[in-house]
Amino acid sequence: MSPLPRLDEAALRDAFATATDGEEVLSRRTVILLADMFDLDPLGMVHVLECKGLARAGSLDWFRANGSISPEDIASVRREAATALVFSSRKGVSCRPL
């Protein structure tokens, strides 16, 4: 794998702590959100998290052996994040058709 990208390590650790909120398992959702925040592909993010000691050793191998992170997974998480953003900015007011 290529060398690690240059990331603000403090920002990565803060984002990881916020995204995982004490969870014991690294989810696809968390990986996708972090990857988007730091402009990396999801498996690249898993690699970075492993190298920085934020994810367990073998996490990248686990994702690869268990279906990887599919384009459908990525699209689903992005839709969910966009919906949450819209609702938080509208303070829970549902969207009306035009």
Secondary structure, DSSP 4 states (H G I P E B T S, - for coil): -PPPP---HHHHHHHHHHHHTT-SS--HHHHHHHHHHTT--HHHHHHHHHHTTSS-TTHHHHHHHTT---HHHHHHHHHHHHHHHHHHHTTTPPP---
